[in-house]
Amino acid sequence: MNSVGEACTELKREYDTCFNRWFAEKFLKGDRSGDPCTESFRKYQRCVQAAIKEKEIPIDGVDFMGPNKDKPES
C-alpha cells in the first residue's frame, strides 16, 4: 500500500520491511530488547505529517498514536 504522500512511499516500505523483520525474527521469538526501527518510523512520520499539511487534509480531532504523542514536534 502506498503512503498518503508519494514522497513517503519509499520511507513507508523501508519502515515496514524493518518492522516486519524485527517482529518475526526477534519479537515473536521472545527478544523484547527494543525496536530497531524507531528512526525509520520517525522519518516516515515526519514525511506523512508534511504531506498532510501540504494536501490540507483536515485532521482535527484525530489522535495520533506513538511514543511522542504528547510531545511537541521540534
mmCIF file of the N, C-alpha and C atoms, coordinates in Angstrom:
data_MODEL
# 
_entry.id   MODEL 
# 
loop_
_atom_site.group_PDB 
_atom_site.id 
_atom_site.type_symbol 
_atom_site.label_atom_id 
_atom_site.label_alt_id 
_atom_site.label_comp_id 
_atom_site.label_asym_id 
_atom_site.label_entity_id 
_atom_site.label_seq_id 
_atom_site.pdbx_PDB_ins_code 
_atom_site.Cartn_x 
_atom_site.Cartn_y 
_atom_site.Cartn_z 
_atom_site.occupancy 
_atom_site.B_iso_or_equiv 
_atom_site.pdbx_formal_charge 
_atom_site.auth_seq_id 
_atom_site.auth_comp_id 
_atom_site.auth_asym_id 
_atom_site.auth_atom_id 
_atom_site.pdbx_PDB_model_num 
ATOM 1   N N  . MET A 1 1  ? 0.842  -1.167  0.000  1.00 0.00 ? 1  MET A N  1 
ATOM 2   C CA . MET A 1 1  ? 0.000  0.000   0.000  1.00 0.00 ? 1  MET A CA 1 
ATOM 3   C C  . MET A 1 1  ? 0.896  1.241   0.000  1.00 0.00 ? 1  MET A C  1 
ATOM 4   N N  . ASN A 1 2  ? 0.540  2.206   -0.808 1.00 0.00 ? 2  ASN A N  1 
ATOM 5   C CA . ASN A 1 2  ? 1.285  3.453   -0.857 1.00 0.00 ? 2  ASN A CA 1 
ATOM 6   C C  . ASN A 1 2  ? 0.940  4.335   0.333  1.00 0.00 ? 2  ASN A C  1 
ATOM 7   N N  . SER A 1 3  ? 1.769  5.329   0.537  1.00 0.00 ? 3  SER A N  1 
ATOM 8   C CA . SER A 1 3  ? 1.572  6.255   1.636  1.00 0.00 ? 3  SER A CA 1 
ATOM 9   C C  . SER A 1 3  ? 0.663  7.403   1.195  1.00 0.00 ? 3  SER A C  1 
ATOM 10  N N  . VAL A 1 4  ? 0.285  8.225   2.156  1.00 0.00 ? 4  VAL A N  1 
ATOM 11  C CA . VAL A 1 4  ? -0.561 9.382   1.878  1.00 0.00 ? 4  VAL A CA 1 
ATOM 12  C C  . VAL A 1 4  ? 0.144  10.361  0.943  1.00 0.00 ? 4  VAL A C  1 
ATOM 13  N N  . GLY A 1 5  ? 1.445  10.423  1.003  1.00 0.00 ? 5  GLY A N  1 
ATOM 14  C CA . GLY A 1 5  ? 2.219  11.284  0.116  1.00 0.00 ? 5  GLY A CA 1 
ATOM 15  C C  . GLY A 1 5  ? 3.153  10.438  -0.720 1.00 0.00 ? 5  GLY A C  1 
ATOM 16  N N  . GLU A 1 6  ? 3.194  10.705  -2.012 1.00 0.00 ? 6  GLU A N  1 
ATOM 17  C CA . GLU A 1 6  ? 4.056  9.914   -2.902 1.00 0.00 ? 6  GLU A CA 1 
ATOM 18  C C  . GLU A 1 6  ? 5.494  9.882   -2.415 1.00 0.00 ? 6  GLU A C  1 
ATOM 19  N N  . ALA A 1 7  ? 5.962  11.011  -1.923 1.00 0.00 ? 7  ALA A N  1 
ATOM 20  C CA . ALA A 1 7  ? 7.346  11.105  -1.450 1.00 0.00 ? 7  ALA A CA 1 
ATOM 21  C C  . ALA A 1 7  ? 7.591  10.212  -0.236 1.00 0.00 ? 7  ALA A C  1 
ATOM 22  N N  . CYS A 1 8  ? 6.539  9.788   0.434  1.00 0.00 ? 8  CYS A N  1 
ATOM 23  C CA . CYS A 1 8  ? 6.666  8.999   1.660  1.00 0.00 ? 8  CYS A CA 1 
ATOM 24  C C  . CYS A 1 8  ? 6.611  7.492   1.414  1.00 0.00 ? 8  CYS A C  1 
ATOM 25  N N  . THR A 1 9  ? 6.254  7.082   0.211  1.00 0.00 ? 9  THR A N  1 
ATOM 26  C CA . THR A 1 9  ? 6.037  5.660   -0.050 1.00 0.00 ? 9  THR A CA 1 
ATOM 27  C C  . THR A 1 9  ? 7.294  4.828   0.184  1.00 0.00 ? 9  THR A C  1 
ATOM 28  N N  . GLU A 1 10 ? 8.437  5.297   -0.262 1.00 0.00 ? 10 GLU A N  1 
ATOM 29  C CA . GLU A 1 10 ? 9.676  4.535   -0.058 1.00 0.00 ? 10 GLU A CA 1 
ATOM 30  C C  . GLU A 1 10 ? 10.038 4.461   1.423  1.00 0.00 ? 10 GLU A C  1 
ATOM 31  N N  . LEU A 1 11 ? 9.826  5.557   2.155  1.00 0.00 ? 11 LEU A N  1 
ATOM 32  C CA . LEU A 1 11 ? 10.086 5.547   3.600  1.00 0.00 ? 11 LEU A CA 1 
ATOM 33  C C  . LEU A 1 11 ? 9.159  4.555   4.299  1.00 0.00 ? 11 LEU A C  1 
ATOM 34  N N  . LYS A 1 12 ? 7.924  4.467   3.842  1.00 0.00 ? 12 LYS A N  1 
ATOM 35  C CA . LYS A 1 12 ? 6.975  3.500   4.401  1.00 0.00 ? 12 LYS A CA 1 
ATOM 36  C C  . LYS A 1 12 ? 7.455  2.085   4.145  1.00 0.00 ? 12 LYS A C  1 
ATOM 37  N N  . ARG A 1 13 ? 7.909  1.800   2.933  1.00 0.00 ? 13 ARG A N  1 
ATOM 38  C CA . ARG A 1 13 ? 8.407  0.461   2.603  1.00 0.00 ? 13 ARG A CA 1 
ATOM 39  C C  . ARG A 1 13 ? 9.609  0.095   3.468  1.00 0.00 ? 13 ARG A C  1 
ATOM 40  N N  . GLU A 1 14 ? 10.520 1.050   3.653  1.00 0.00 ? 14 GLU A N  1 
ATOM 41  C CA . GLU A 1 14 ? 11.702 0.805   4.485  1.00 0.00 ? 14 GLU A CA 1 
ATOM 42  C C  . GLU A 1 14 ? 11.284 0.472   5.919  1.00 0.00 ? 14 GLU A C  1 
ATOM 43  N N  . TYR A 1 15 ? 10.358 1.267   6.460  1.00 0.00 ? 15 TYR A N  1 
ATOM 44  C CA . TYR A 1 15 ? 9.906  1.010   7.823  1.00 0.00 ? 15 TYR A CA 1 
ATOM 45  C C  . TYR A 1 15 ? 9.179  -0.335  7.912  1.00 0.00 ? 15 TYR A C  1 
ATOM 46  N N  . ASP A 1 16 ? 8.272  -0.591  6.990  1.00 0.00 ? 16 ASP A N  1 
ATOM 47  C CA . ASP A 1 16 ? 7.526  -1.854  7.007  1.00 0.00 ? 16 ASP A CA 1 
ATOM 48  C C  . ASP A 1 16 ? 8.464  -3.058  6.952  1.00 0.00 ? 16 ASP A C  1 
ATOM 49  N N  . THR A 1 17 ? 9.470  -2.987  6.090  1.00 0.00 ? 17 THR A N  1 
ATOM 50  C CA . THR A 1 17 ? 10.432 -4.085  5.962  1.00 0.00 ? 17 THR A CA 1 
ATOM 51  C C  . THR A 1 17 ? 11.198 -4.281  7.267  1.00 0.00 ? 17 THR A C  1 
ATOM 52  N N  . CYS A 1 18 ? 11.676 -3.180  7.836  1.00 0.00 ? 18 CYS A N  1 
ATOM 53  C CA . CYS A 1 18 ? 12.418 -3.249  9.101  1.00 0.00 ? 18 CYS A CA 1 
ATOM 54  C C  . CYS A 1 18 ? 11.539 -3.829  10.205 1.00 0.00 ? 18 CYS A C  1 
ATOM 55  N N  . PHE A 1 19 ? 10.330 -3.304  10.343 1.00 0.00 ? 19 PHE A N  1 
ATOM 56  C CA . PHE A 1 19 ? 9.442  -3.749  11.412 1.00 0.00 ? 19 PHE A CA 1 
ATOM 57  C C  . PHE A 1 19 ? 9.070  -5.217  11.245 1.00 0.00 ? 19 PHE A C  1 
ATOM 58  N N  . ASN A 1 20 ? 8.692  -5.611  10.047 1.00 0.00 ? 20 ASN A N  1 
ATOM 59  C CA . ASN A 1 20 ? 8.290  -7.000  9.823  1.00 0.00 ? 20 ASN A CA 1 
ATOM 60  C C  . ASN A 1 20 ? 9.427  -7.971  10.115 1.00 0.00 ? 20 ASN A C  1 
ATOM 61  N N  . ARG A 1 21 ? 10.646 -7.603  9.727  1.00 0.00 ? 21 ARG A N  1 
ATOM 62  C CA . ARG A 1 21 ? 11.810 -8.449  10.003 1.00 0.00 ? 21 ARG A CA 1 
ATOM 63  C C  . ARG A 1 21 ? 12.044 -8.548  11.514 1.00 0.00 ? 21 ARG A C  1 
ATOM 64  N N  . TRP A 1 22 ? 12.048 -7.401  12.193 1.00 0.00 ? 22 TRP A N  1 
ATOM 65  C CA . TRP A 1 22 ? 12.258 -7.392  13.640 1.00 0.00 ? 22 TRP A CA 1 
ATOM 66  C C  . TRP A 1 22 ? 11.170 -8.192  14.354 1.00 0.00 ? 22 TRP A C  1 
ATOM 67  N N  . PHE A 1 23 ? 9.926  -7.973  13.966 1.00 0.00 ? 23 PHE A N  1 
ATOM 68  C CA . PHE A 1 23 ? 8.806  -8.641  14.619 1.00 0.00 ? 23 PHE A CA 1 
ATOM 69  C C  . PHE A 1 23 ? 8.916  -10.156 14.477 1.00 0.00 ? 23 PHE A C  1 
ATOM 70  N N  . ALA A 1 24 ? 9.190  -10.632 13.268 1.00 0.00 ? 24 ALA A N  1 
ATOM 71  C CA . ALA A 1 24 ? 9.256  -12.078 13.013 1.00 0.00 ? 24 ALA A CA 1 
ATOM 72  C C  . ALA A 1 24 ? 10.511 -12.721 13.586 1.00 0.00 ? 24 ALA A C  1 
ATOM 73  N N  . GLU A 1 25 ? 11.648 -12.045 13.431 1.00 0.00 ? 25 GLU A N  1 
ATOM 74  C CA . GLU A 1 25 ? 12.916 -12.659 13.805 1.00 0.00 ? 25 GLU A CA 1 
ATOM 75  C C  . GLU A 1 25 ? 13.312 -12.435 15.262 1.00 0.00 ? 25 GLU A C  1 
ATOM 76  N N  . LYS A 1 26 ? 12.765 -11.435 15.894 1.00 0.00 ? 26 LYS A N  1 
ATOM 77  C CA . LYS A 1 26 ? 13.154 -11.123 17.282 1.00 0.00 ? 26 LYS A CA 1 
ATOM 78  C C  . LYS A 1 26 ? 11.959 -11.203 18.231 1.00 0.00 ? 26 LYS A C  1 
ATOM 79  N N  . PHE A 1 27 ? 11.006 -10.318 18.043 1.00 0.00 ? 27 PHE A N  1 
ATOM 80  C CA . PHE A 1 27 ? 9.906  -10.178 18.991 1.00 0.00 ? 27 PHE A CA 1 
ATOM 81  C C  . PHE A 1 27 ? 9.140  -11.479 19.197 1.00 0.00 ? 27 PHE A C  1 
ATOM 82  N N  . LEU A 1 28 ? 8.740  -12.129 18.126 1.00 0.00 ? 28 LEU A N  1 
ATOM 83  C CA . LEU A 1 28 ? 7.964  -13.366 18.252 1.00 0.00 ? 28 LEU A CA 1 
ATOM 84  C C  . LEU A 1 28 ? 8.773  -14.517 18.846 1.00 0.00 ? 28 LEU A C  1 
ATOM 85  N N  . LYS A 1 29 ? 10.096 -14.356 18.857 1.00 0.00 ? 29 LYS A N  1 
ATOM 86  C CA . LYS A 1 29 ? 10.955 -15.389 19.439 1.00 0.00 ? 29 LYS A CA 1 
ATOM 87  C C  . LYS A 1 29 ? 11.367 -15.031 20.863 1.00 0.00 ? 29 LYS A C  1 
ATOM 88  N N  . GLY A 1 30 ? 10.736 -13.996 21.425 1.00 0.00 ? 30 GLY A N  1 
ATOM 89  C CA . GLY A 1 30 ? 10.974 -13.651 22.817 1.00 0.00 ? 30 GLY A CA 1 
ATOM 90  C C  . GLY A 1 30 ? 11.979 -12.548 23.066 1.00 0.00 ? 30 GLY A C  1 
ATOM 91  N N  . ASP A 1 31 ? 12.634 -12.055 22.043 1.00 0.00 ? 31 ASP A N  1 
ATOM 92  C CA . ASP A 1 31 ? 13.611 -10.969 22.217 1.00 0.00 ? 31 ASP A CA 1 
ATOM 93  C C  . ASP A 1 31 ? 12.860 -9.641  22.241 1.00 0.00 ? 31 ASP A C  1 
ATOM 94  N N  . ARG A 1 32 ? 12.690 -9.107  23.432 1.00 0.00 ? 32 ARG A N  1 
ATOM 95  C CA . ARG A 1 32 ? 11.946 -7.855  23.593 1.00 0.00 ? 32 ARG A CA 1 
ATOM 96  C C  . ARG A 1 32 ? 12.909 -6.694  23.879 1.00 0.00 ? 32 ARG A C  1 
ATOM 97  N N  . SER A 1 33 ? 14.134 -6.786  23.371 1.00 0.00 ? 33 SER A N  1 
ATOM 98  C CA . SER A 1 33 ? 15.178 -5.811  23.699 1.00 0.00 ? 33 SER A CA 1 
ATOM 99  C C  . SER A 1 33 ? 14.966 -4.449  23.059 1.00 0.00 ? 33 SER A C  1 
ATOM 100 N N  . GLY A 1 34 ? 14.008 -4.301  22.202 1.00 0.00 ? 34 GLY A N  1 
ATOM 101 C CA . GLY A 1 34 ? 13.744 -2.990  21.629 1.00 0.00 ? 34 GLY A CA 1 
ATOM 102 C C  . GLY A 1 34 ? 13.498 -3.063  20.139 1.00 0.00 ? 34 GLY A C  1 
ATOM 103 N N  . ASP A 1 35 ? 12.880 -2.046  19.643 1.00 0.00 ? 35 ASP A N  1 
ATOM 104 C CA . ASP A 1 35 ? 12.544 -1.944  18.228 1.00 0.00 ? 35 ASP A CA 1 
ATOM 105 C C  . ASP A 1 35 ? 13.644 -1.155  17.518 1.00 0.00 ? 35 ASP A C  1 
ATOM 106 N N  . PRO A 1 36 ? 14.411 -1.786  16.627 1.00 0.00 ? 36 PRO A N  1 
ATOM 107 C CA . PRO A 1 36 ? 15.498 -1.090  15.937 1.00 0.00 ? 36 PRO A CA 1 
ATOM 108 C C  . PRO A 1 36 ? 15.005 -0.173  14.811 1.00 0.00 ? 36 PRO A C  1 
ATOM 109 N N  . CYS A 1 37 ? 13.704 -0.083  14.637 1.00 0.00 ? 37 CYS A N  1 
ATOM 110 C CA . CYS A 1 37 ? 13.137 0.655   13.504 1.00 0.00 ? 37 CYS A CA 1 
ATOM 111 C C  . CYS A 1 37 ? 12.624 2.036   13.890 1.00 0.00 ? 37 CYS A C  1 
ATOM 112 N N  . THR A 1 38 ? 12.920 2.472   15.079 1.00 0.00 ? 38 THR A N  1 
ATOM 113 C CA . THR A 1 38 ? 12.388 3.737   15.574 1.00 0.00 ? 38 THR A CA 1 
ATOM 114 C C  . THR A 1 38 ? 12.757 4.911   14.674 1.00 0.00 ? 38 THR A C  1 
ATOM 115 N N  . GLU A 1 39 ? 13.993 4.998   14.246 1.00 0.00 ? 39 GLU A N  1 
ATOM 116 C CA . GLU A 1 39 ? 14.411 6.127   13.403 1.00 0.00 ? 39 GLU A CA 1 
ATOM 117 C C  . GLU A 1 39 ? 13.719 6.071   12.048 1.00 0.00 ? 39 GLU A C  1 
ATOM 118 N N  . SER A 1 40 ? 13.559 4.886   11.483 1.00 0.00 ? 40 SER A N  1 
ATOM 119 C CA . SER A 1 40 ? 12.834 4.740   10.209 1.00 0.00 ? 40 SER A CA 1 
ATOM 120 C C  . SER A 1 40 ? 11.401 5.232   10.370 1.00 0.00 ? 40 SER A C  1 
ATOM 121 N N  . PHE A 1 41 ? 10.787 4.868   11.501 1.00 0.00 ? 41 PHE A N  1 
ATOM 122 C CA . PHE A 1 41 ? 9.421  5.299   11.751 1.00 0.00 ? 41 PHE A CA 1 
ATOM 123 C C  . PHE A 1 41 ? 9.342  6.814   11.865 1.00 0.00 ? 41 PHE A C  1 
ATOM 124 N N  . ARG A 1 42 ? 10.265 7.409   12.574 1.00 0.00 ? 42 ARG A N  1 
ATOM 125 C CA . ARG A 1 42 ? 10.248 8.869   12.750 1.00 0.00 ? 42 ARG A CA 1 
ATOM 126 C C  . ARG A 1 42 ? 10.386 9.599   11.418 1.00 0.00 ? 42 ARG A C  1 
ATOM 127 N N  . LYS A 1 43 ? 11.260 9.116   10.553 1.00 0.00 ? 43 LYS A N  1 
ATOM 128 C CA . LYS A 1 43 ? 11.414 9.732   9.226  1.00 0.00 ? 43 LYS A CA 1 
ATOM 129 C C  . LYS A 1 43 ? 10.115 9.634   8.441  1.00 0.00 ? 43 LYS A C  1 
ATOM 130 N N  . TYR A 1 44 ? 9.515  8.461   8.472  1.00 0.00 ? 44 TYR A N  1 
ATOM 131 C CA . TYR A 1 44 ? 8.249  8.251   7.770  1.00 0.00 ? 44 TYR A CA 1 
ATOM 132 C C  . TYR A 1 44 ? 7.151  9.135   8.372  1.00 0.00 ? 44 TYR A C  1 
ATOM 133 N N  . GLN A 1 45 ? 7.094  9.201   9.684  1.00 0.00 ? 45 GLN A N  1 
ATOM 134 C CA . GLN A 1 45 ? 6.089  10.010  10.365 1.00 0.00 ? 45 GLN A CA 1 
ATOM 135 C C  . GLN A 1 45 ? 6.215  11.489  9.982  1.00 0.00 ? 45 GLN A C  1 
ATOM 136 N N  . ARG A 1 46 ? 7.443  12.017  9.956  1.00 0.00 ? 46 ARG A N  1 
ATOM 137 C CA . ARG A 1 46 ? 7.647  13.415  9.575  1.00 0.00 ? 46 ARG A CA 1 
ATOM 138 C C  . ARG A 1 46 ? 7.191  13.663  8.141  1.00 0.00 ? 46 ARG A C  1 
ATOM 139 N N  . CYS A 1 47 ? 7.479  12.720  7.262  1.00 0.00 ? 47 CYS A N  1 
ATOM 140 C CA . CYS A 1 47 ? 7.079  12.842  5.869  1.00 0.00 ? 47 CYS A CA 1 
ATOM 141 C C  . CYS A 1 47 ? 5.555  12.869  5.736  1.00 0.00 ? 47 CYS A C  1 
ATOM 142 N N  . VAL A 1 48 ? 4.888  11.970  6.443  1.00 0.00 ? 48 VAL A N  1 
ATOM 143 C CA . VAL A 1 48 ? 3.422  11.914  6.397  1.00 0.00 ? 48 VAL A CA 1 
ATOM 144 C C  . VAL A 1 48 ? 2.819  13.196  6.958  1.00 0.00 ? 48 VAL A C  1 
ATOM 145 N N  . GLN A 1 49 ? 3.367  13.686  8.048  1.00 0.00 ? 49 GLN A N  1 
ATOM 146 C CA . GLN A 1 49 ? 2.851  14.923  8.627  1.00 0.00 ? 49 GLN A CA 1 
ATOM 147 C C  . GLN A 1 49 ? 2.985  16.088  7.648  1.00 0.00 ? 49 GLN A C  1 
ATOM 148 N N  . ALA A 1 50 ? 4.113  16.144  6.943  1.00 0.00 ? 50 ALA A N  1 
ATOM 149 C CA . ALA A 1 50 ? 4.310  17.197  5.944  1.00 0.00 ? 50 ALA A CA 1 
ATOM 150 C C  . ALA A 1 50 ? 3.327  17.033  4.778  1.00 0.00 ? 50 ALA A C  1 
ATOM 151 N N  . ALA A 1 51 ? 3.100  15.808  4.347  1.00 0.00 ? 51 ALA A N  1 
ATOM 152 C CA . ALA A 1 51 ? 2.163  15.552  3.243  1.00 0.00 ? 51 ALA A CA 1 
ATOM 153 C C  . ALA A 1 51 ? 0.743  15.937  3.636  1.00 0.00 ? 51 ALA A C  1 
ATOM 154 N N  . ILE A 1 52 ? 0.359  15.665  4.865  1.00 0.00 ? 52 ILE A N  1 
ATOM 155 C CA . ILE A 1 52 ? -0.971 16.026  5.350  1.00 0.00 ? 52 ILE A CA 1 
ATOM 156 C C  . ILE A 1 52 ? -1.146 17.536  5.322  1.00 0.00 ? 52 ILE A C  1 
ATOM 157 N N  . LYS A 1 53 ? -0.132 18.262  5.776  1.00 0.00 ? 53 LYS A N  1 
ATOM 158 C CA . LYS A 1 53 ? -0.194 19.728  5.753  1.00 0.00 ? 53 LYS A CA 1 
ATOM 159 C C  . LYS A 1 53 ? -0.240 20.237  4.317  1.00 0.00 ? 53 LYS A C  1 
ATOM 160 N N  . GLU A 1 54 ? 0.619  19.679  3.476  1.00 0.00 ? 54 GLU A N  1 
ATOM 161 C CA . GLU A 1 54 ? 0.697  20.121  2.079  1.00 0.00 ? 54 GLU A CA 1 
ATOM 162 C C  . GLU A 1 54 ? -0.622 19.909  1.345  1.00 0.00 ? 54 GLU A C  1 
ATOM 163 N N  . LYS A 1 55 ? -1.268 18.789  1.598  1.00 0.00 ? 55 LYS A N  1 
ATOM 164 C CA . LYS A 1 55 ? -2.533 18.459  0.931  1.00 0.00 ? 55 LYS A CA 1 
ATOM 165 C C  . LYS A 1 55 ? -3.740 19.047  1.652  1.00 0.00 ? 55 LYS A C  1 
ATOM 166 N N  . GLU A 1 56 ? -3.466 19.729  2.766  1.00 0.00 ? 56 GLU A N  1 
ATOM 167 C CA . GLU A 1 56 ? -4.512 20.358  3.574  1.00 0.00 ? 56 GLU A CA 1 
ATOM 168 C C  . GLU A 1 56 ? -5.610 19.360  3.943  1.00 0.00 ? 56 GLU A C  1 
ATOM 169 N N  . ILE A 1 57 ? -5.187 18.186  4.383  1.00 0.00 ? 57 ILE A N  1 
ATOM 170 C CA . ILE A 1 57 ? -6.116 17.148  4.830  1.00 0.00 ? 57 ILE A CA 1 
ATOM 171 C C  . ILE A 1 57 ? -6.540 17.491  6.258  1.00 0.00 ? 57 ILE A C  1 
ATOM 172 N N  . PRO A 1 58 ? -7.845 17.658  6.487  1.00 0.00 ? 58 PRO A N  1 
ATOM 173 C CA . PRO A 1 58 ? -8.290 18.016  7.841  1.00 0.00 ? 58 PRO A CA 1 
ATOM 174 C C  . PRO A 1 58 ? -8.130 16.840  8.800  1.00 0.00 ? 58 PRO A C  1 
ATOM 175 N N  . ILE A 1 59 ? -7.444 17.104  9.896  1.00 0.00 ? 59 ILE A N  1 
ATOM 176 C CA . ILE A 1 59 ? -7.228 16.044  10.888 1.00 0.00 ? 59 ILE A CA 1 
ATOM 177 C C  . ILE A 1 59 ? -7.663 16.482  12.279 1.00 0.00 ? 59 ILE A C  1 
ATOM 178 N N  . ASP A 1 60 ? -8.476 17.520  12.353 1.00 0.00 ? 60 ASP A N  1 
ATOM 179 C CA . ASP A 1 60 ? -8.950 17.997  13.644 1.00 0.00 ? 60 ASP A CA 1 
ATOM 180 C C  . ASP A 1 60 ? -9.651 16.868  14.389 1.00 0.00 ? 60 ASP A C  1 
ATOM 181 N N  . GLY A 1 61 ? -9.303 16.703  15.638 1.00 0.00 ? 61 GLY A N  1 
ATOM 182 C CA . GLY A 1 61 ? -9.938 15.695  16.472 1.00 0.00 ? 61 GLY A CA 1 
ATOM 183 C C  . GLY A 1 61 ? -9.337 14.309  16.351 1.00 0.00 ? 61 GLY A C  1 
ATOM 184 N N  . VAL A 1 62 ? -8.318 14.154  15.504 1.00 0.00 ? 62 VAL A N  1 
ATOM 185 C CA . VAL A 1 62 ? -7.679 12.854  15.332 1.00 0.00 ? 62 VAL A CA 1 
ATOM 186 C C  . VAL A 1 62 ? -6.502 12.762  16.287 1.00 0.00 ? 62 VAL A C  1 
ATOM 187 N N  . ASP A 1 63 ? -6.476 11.711  17.087 1.00 0.00 ? 63 ASP A N  1 
ATOM 188 C CA . ASP A 1 63 ? -5.359 11.471  17.995 1.00 0.00 ? 63 ASP A CA 1 
ATOM 189 C C  . ASP A 1 63 ? -4.396 10.520  17.314 1.00 0.00 ? 63 ASP A C  1 
ATOM 190 N N  . PHE A 1 64 ? -3.132 10.879  17.275 1.00 0.00 ? 64 PHE A N  1 
ATOM 191 C CA . PHE A 1 64 ? -2.122 10.017  16.684 1.00 0.00 ? 64 PHE A CA 1 
ATOM 192 C C  . PHE A 1 64 ? -1.462 9.209   17.787 1.00 0.00 ? 64 PHE A C  1 
ATOM 193 N N  . MET A 1 65 ? -1.183 7.962   17.464 1.00 0.00 ? 65 MET A N  1 
ATOM 194 C CA . MET A 1 65 ? -0.541 7.071   18.422 1.00 0.00 ? 65 MET A CA 1 
ATOM 195 C C  . MET A 1 65 ? 0.971  7.199   18.296 1.00 0.00 ? 65 MET A C  1 
ATOM 196 N N  . GLY A 1 66 ? 1.652  6.729   19.284 1.00 0.00 ? 66 GLY A N  1 
ATOM 197 C CA . GLY A 1 66 ? 3.101  6.684   19.219 1.00 0.00 ? 66 GLY A CA 1 
ATOM 198 C C  . GLY A 1 66 ? 3.726  7.177   20.495 1.00 0.00 ? 66 GLY A C  1 
ATOM 199 N N  . PRO A 1 67 ? 5.017  6.908   20.638 1.00 0.00 ? 67 PRO A N  1 
ATOM 200 C CA . PRO A 1 67 ? 5.709  7.253   21.882 1.00 0.00 ? 67 PRO A CA 1 
ATOM 201 C C  . PRO A 1 67 ? 5.813  8.749   22.115 1.00 0.00 ? 67 PRO A C  1 
ATOM 202 N N  . ASN A 1 68 ? 5.712  9.562   21.075 1.00 0.00 ? 68 ASN A N  1 
ATOM 203 C CA . ASN A 1 68 ? 5.863  11.006  21.228 1.00 0.00 ? 68 ASN A CA 1 
ATOM 204 C C  . ASN A 1 68 ? 4.538  11.734  21.072 1.00 0.00 ? 68 ASN A C  1 
ATOM 205 N N  . LYS A 1 69 ? 3.443  11.032  21.292 1.00 0.00 ? 69 LYS A N  1 
ATOM 206 C CA . LYS A 1 69 ? 2.110  11.579  21.094 1.00 0.00 ? 69 LYS A CA 1 
ATOM 207 C C  . LYS A 1 69 ? 1.909  12.894  21.821 1.00 0.00 ? 69 LYS A C  1 
ATOM 208 N N  . ASP A 1 70 ? 2.375  12.994  23.051 1.00 0.00 ? 70 ASP A N  1 
ATOM 209 C CA . ASP A 1 70 ? 2.132  14.196  23.850 1.00 0.00 ? 70 ASP A CA 1 
ATOM 210 C C  . ASP A 1 70 ? 3.284  15.196  23.812 1.00 0.00 ? 70 ASP A C  1 
ATOM 211 N N  . LYS A 1 71 ? 4.322  14.891  23.045 1.00 0.00 ? 71 LYS A N  1 
ATOM 212 C CA . LYS A 1 71 ? 5.467  15.780  22.972 1.00 0.00 ? 71 LYS A CA 1 
ATOM 213 C C  . LYS A 1 71 ? 5.321  16.688  21.750 1.00 0.00 ? 71 LYS A C  1 
ATOM 214 N N  . PRO A 1 72 ? 5.612  17.990  21.904 1.00 0.00 ? 72 PRO A N  1 
ATOM 215 C CA . PRO A 1 72 ? 5.529  18.878  20.745 1.00 0.00 ? 72 PRO A CA 1 
ATOM 216 C C  . PRO A 1 72 ? 6.617  18.555  19.734 1.00 0.00 ? 72 PRO A C  1 
ATOM 217 N N  . GLU A 1 73 ? 6.319  18.725  18.479 1.00 0.00 ? 73 GLU A N  1 
ATOM 218 C CA . GLU A 1 73 ? 7.262  18.476  17.386 1.00 0.00 ? 73 GLU A CA 1 
ATOM 219 C C  . GLU A 1 73 ? 8.313  19.581  17.393 1.00 0.00 ? 73 GLU A C  1 
ATOM 220 N N  . SER A 1 74 ? 9.585  19.231  17.246 1.00 0.00 ? 74 SER A N  1 
ATOM 221 C CA . SER A 1 74 ? 10.641 20.260  17.236 1.00 0.00 ? 74 SER A CA 1 
ATOM 222 C C  . SER A 1 74 ? 11.299 20.365  15.897 1.00 0.00 ? 74 SER A C  1 
# 
